[in-house]
């Protein structure tokens, strides 16, 4: 507001200075034209009458108030400051009583008439004329400032009301701002804020649900560990203690895995990307070697089909998290004696990574919800926590990739497919 007022004042002062300058110059030029016309209209007869009336040979006072004199340079009664041989045209001459503006007109071979006006009177007339031009603008400036302040305050009143409304809202439960009666210039901005607030509200709801689900999921294995520890204390023989240690170890492993998955999900949501060239085929072979003992323990046929050498420019740790979760789910849900195949290939400009298993699969109607945290499909055996696909999807979104689930070409099973654009 203050900046706008200062800008209006400065602009008004500059405009006033320019207007004053133009009016002053125009007044001076108008007075030069007056001298020129007086010299042109003066004739010998009327000039002699004026000179006779003044008692000064060769001098006539046309307008004593503005001190205009008409003089015949051929006469001998001219002032000393007015040379007799002055050339035709405009001149500014100095006299004992100040400067004079003189116009000399050639009227004959030897006759010349000079019309002179005191510059003091000229400047006074020019300044008075310029001030009359400047006065309305100077009086208008305060009105312009007042009007600008009123208009701006009125225009920004909805913004102040919105800011007050926003300050009164609870940060824990964000809601949309009212958009009724807003100026057309502000309405798109408010609509954009409302869309952002809806997104924040949705994310906060997801976080609350995730925290509640995580607390519930952690409570179950921790309670089981507590009970198993109590059972272990009540063991009367070494053999009974050994039998009760095995479930305790399994419970500890489940709790460890759930905690690790929660940390992985948090890390994938808050991590920063550091892309680099990744050999996906090499990464898949390393995963095969890592999970081969687990596959052999269940009698699973774990293999790799990498027909092409695929390079991706991506974040290796995040990509490894996606592939590890896909392979880990396949190993956990594929029954003993089944098979799991990793298939790596390119399709157009995309690199594709498939994990194909012969497990129970996921019904088409459940595949969308399968990516929700802690969601488990009813009737499917397994010890998973329901976080693997949620972690993989979140990581894929950060890498700019896409995860989809498909039926196996033959028999029961599931195809986990990850697709990402290759580096050019």
N, C-alpha and C positions, 0 to 999 in steps of 0.2 A: 504494500500500500504506500509506504513512504517512498519507495523507489519510483512508483508511478507518479506520485505528486511532484517529486523533484524533476522527473523527466518532463512533465508538462510545463513546469515553471521554466526550466532551461530552454525548452523548445519555444515557449512564448517569448522569453527574453531575446533569443536569437532572431525570431521572426520580427519582434519589435525593433531590434537594432537594424535589421535589414530594411524594414518599412521606414524607419526614421531616416536612414541614409538615402533611400530612393526619393522620399518626399523632399528632403533638404536639397538634393541635387536638382530635382525637378523645379523647385522654387528658384534656385539660382539661375537655371536655364530660362525660366519664364521671365525673370527680371532682365536677363541679357536680351531676350526678344523685345522686351518693353523699350530698352535703350535703343535698339535697332529701329523700332517703329517710330520712336520719337525723333530720331535723327532723320528718318526718311520723310516724316510728315512736316518737318520744320521747313518753312519757306522764308525767303529774305524779308518779306513784308512783316509777317507776324513776329519773326525773330527780332527785327528792329524795334517793333512796338514793345516787346518784352524787355529788350535792353534799355530802351528809353525809360520804362517804368521803374527799373531798378536803379537807374542812374549810373550803371556800370557799362561802359561801351564794350560790346561783343559778348555780354553775359546775360542769360535769361534764366530765372528760377522757375522751372515748369511746375514743380511740386515741392515747396519748402519743407513739408512734413517728412518726406522721404529724401530730401536733399538731392534732387535731380537738377542738374544744370545743363543748359544747351549753350554752347559757345561757338563763335566763329573764329577759327584759327587764324584767319587773314587779318583780323582786327588787332589792335595793339593792347587791348585791355585784358588779356587772358592772365590767369594766375601764373606765378613763376614756376610752379610744379608741372605746368602743361606746356611742353615744348611746341613751338610753332611748326616744326617739321615732322610732327608725329604721323606715322604711316597709317593708312586706312586699316580698320579692324579693331579687335578688342585688346585693351591694355589695362594693366593694374599698376597705378602710380601712387607714390608716397608723397604726402603733403604734410604741412605743419599740423593740421588737425586730423590726420589719419589717412588711411588708404582710400583711393578712389578707383572705381571701375569705369573705364572710359571706352566708348565706341566712336571711332572716327569714320565719317562718311565723305567720300569725294563727291562734291556737287558740281564742280566745274573744273576747268583746267587749273585754276589757281585757288579755287574756293573749296574749303573743307569745313564740315560741321562736326563738332564733338558733343556727344551726349554723355554726361558723367553722373555717377551716383556713388555716394559714400558707401564703402563696404560695410561699415558698422550698421547702417540702416538695412543694407541688403541681408546681412547675416541675421539681424533681428527678425526681419520678415520671413526668411527661410526657416529659422528655428521655430517661430510661432506656427508656421504652416505645418512643419514636420511634427510638432507636438500635438497639434489637433488630430493628425493622423494616428499618432501613437497612443493617445489617451484612451480611445475605446478598447484597444487591445489590452492595455494595462488594467483597465477596469474589468475586462472579461476574464483575465487569468485566475483570480480567486474563485470566480463562478465555475470555471472549468475544473479547477482542483476539487471544489466541493462536489460538483456533479460526478466527477470520476470516482471520488471516494464513495459516494452514495451508490453509484451503479455497481462498483466492484464489491462492496459489502453486500448489496442485495443479491448479486450473482453468486457470491461464495457462501451465502447463508445456508444453502442446502449442504455444502461441504462441511461447514461447522456442525450442522445438526447430525450429519453422518458420523463425523469424528466423535461427537459426544455419545451417539448411540453405540459406536464401536467400543468406546472406553467403558461403557456401562455393561457390556456383554461379558459373560464369564469365559475365561480362557479355556476352561475344561470342556465347555459345551458350546462350541462356535456355531453361530446360526447366520443366515443370510441377512444382508442389510436391506432396509426398505428402499425400493426403487420408484415409488410413486411420486410424481411431481418434480422429477429431476430435470434440469436443463439437458438439452440434446447433447451438449458437449461433454457432460459428466456421466450420462447414463451408461455409455459403453465401458467406462472405467469401473463403475460400480458393478456392472454385470460381470466383468472379468474378476473382480474381487470376490463376488459371490461364488463364481465357479471354483476359484481357488479355495475358498472356505469350505465348499462342499467336498472337495478333494481331501482337505485336511481333516474334516470331520470323518470321512470314510476311512482314512488311514489311521486316525486315532481309534476308531472302532475296531479296526483290524488288530491294532496293537493290544488293545484291552483284551480282545478275544484270545490273542496269542499268549498273553501273559497268564490269563486264566487257564487256558489249556495246558500251558507249560507247567503251571503250579500243580494242576491236577495230575498230569502225567508223572511228574517227579514225586508226588506224594505216594502214588501206588508202589513203585519199586522201593522207595525208602521205607515204607511201612512193612513191605515183605522182607526187606533186609533186617529190620528190627525183630520181626517174629522169628526169622531163621536164626538170628544170633541168640535169641532166647532159647530156641530149641537146642542149639549147639551147647549152651550152658547146662542143659538138663540131660545131656547124654551121659549114660552111666558107664559105658565101655568104650574102648578105643575104636572098635568096629562101628558102633553106633555113631560115634563122632565123625568118622570118615564118611559114613553115609549122609550125614547132615551137612558136611562141608561142601559137597558137590552142588546142591541147590543154592547154597550161599554164594559160591563162586559164580554160578550162572546169574544170580540176581545182581551181584556186583558188576558183572560184565554188561548186563542190560542197562543198569544205571549209568555206567561209564559211557556206553554207546549213546544213550539218550542225551547225556550232558555234552558229549562231543558234537552231536548233531545240532543241538541248540547253539553251541558256540560257532559252529560252521555257518549256521543261518545268520547269526548276528554279524559274523565277519563278512559274509557275502553282501549284506545290506549296507554295511558302513565302510567297506574297503575302497581303496583307490586303484584305478586301473593303471597298469604299467605294461602296455602292449609290447610284445616281442614275437619274433618268428618261432613257431612251435611245430615240431614234427609230430603230427597226430598219430601216424603209424608207429613211430617209436614209443610214444606215450602209451598206446594200446598194448604193445608187446610188454612193456614194463608192468602194466596192470595185470596182464595174463600171468606173468611170473609171480606177482604178489599174491594173487587169489588162487593160484593153481593148487596149493596144499588144501585149501578149504574145499575146492571142487572135488579133489580126489577123495577127501574124507567122506563126501556124500555120494561118491560114484558118479559125478557129473562129467559129461564130455564138454570141456571148455576149449574152444578153438577161435582162431582169428582168420578172417578173410580180408586181406588188404591188397586189392588189385592195383592200387595206385599209390604213389608217394605223395601224400597230402600235407601241405604246409599251410598253417593258419597264422595270421598276425593277430595275436590275442594275449590275454593275461593267462599264463600257464597254470597258476594255482587255481584260478576260478574254473578253467576248462577241466582240469584234473578233478575238481570237486564234482562237476556234472557227470563226467564219465565214471567216477568211482561210485557215486550214488546209484547210477543206473545198473552197473555191474553188481553192486552189493545187493540191490533189491532182487535182481534176477537169481543170484545164488541163494537167497533166503527163501524165495517163494517157489523155486523149481523143485519138484519132488526128487527123491533119490533115484539115480539112474537116468535122469533127464539129460538134456543137452542145452548148451548156451553158446551162441556164436556172436562174435564181434565182427561186424561188416563195415569197412571204411571205403568210401568211393566218392566220386565227384558227380554233380548233376548240374550242368550249366555252369554258372559262376559260384555255386554253393559247394561246400564240403559237407558230406553227410556221414553221420556216425550212427550205426544201428546196433542195438543190443537185442538179439532174438533169443527168446527162451521157450521152453516147452512146458511152462507152468500153467496154472489155472487161468491166467489172463485177467483182464478187467472188462466187465460188460460195457458196451458203448454208452449206456445211460449213466454210468458212474465215472467215466473218464474225466469229465470236467471237474467234478468234486474231488477227484483223486489227488489234485494238486493243492488242496487245502491242507493247512497244517493239522496234524494229528487225526486226519481222517483215515479210517480203516474200512475196508469193504467187508460187509457181513458175510459170514460163511467161508471166508478165505483164511486158511490156517497160516500162521506165521508169527514171529516175535518182533515184528517191526513196530516202530513208534508212530508211523504215519508222517514222518518228517522228510523222508528221502526225496520224494518228488517235489515237495514244496521248496526244499533247498535248491534242487536242480533247476526248477523253473525260475526262481529269483535270480540265481547266478546267470542263467541263460539270458534273461532280460537285460542284465547289466552288460553282457558281452555283445548284445545286439543279435543274438541267435534265437532260435525257436525250437521248442520241444513239442512233439506230438506222439500220441499212442495209437497203435494200429494192431489189427488182428494178424496172426501168423498166417502165411500162405497155406500151409497144410497142417491139420491137426490143431489141438489146443495150444495156446501160448500167446505171447505178447511181443510186440516190436516197439521198443523205446527208440525214438528217432530224434537226433539232435542235428539241426541244420544251421550253418553259419556261412556268411559270404566270405569267399577266399580273398586274400590280399592280392592286388594287381601287381 
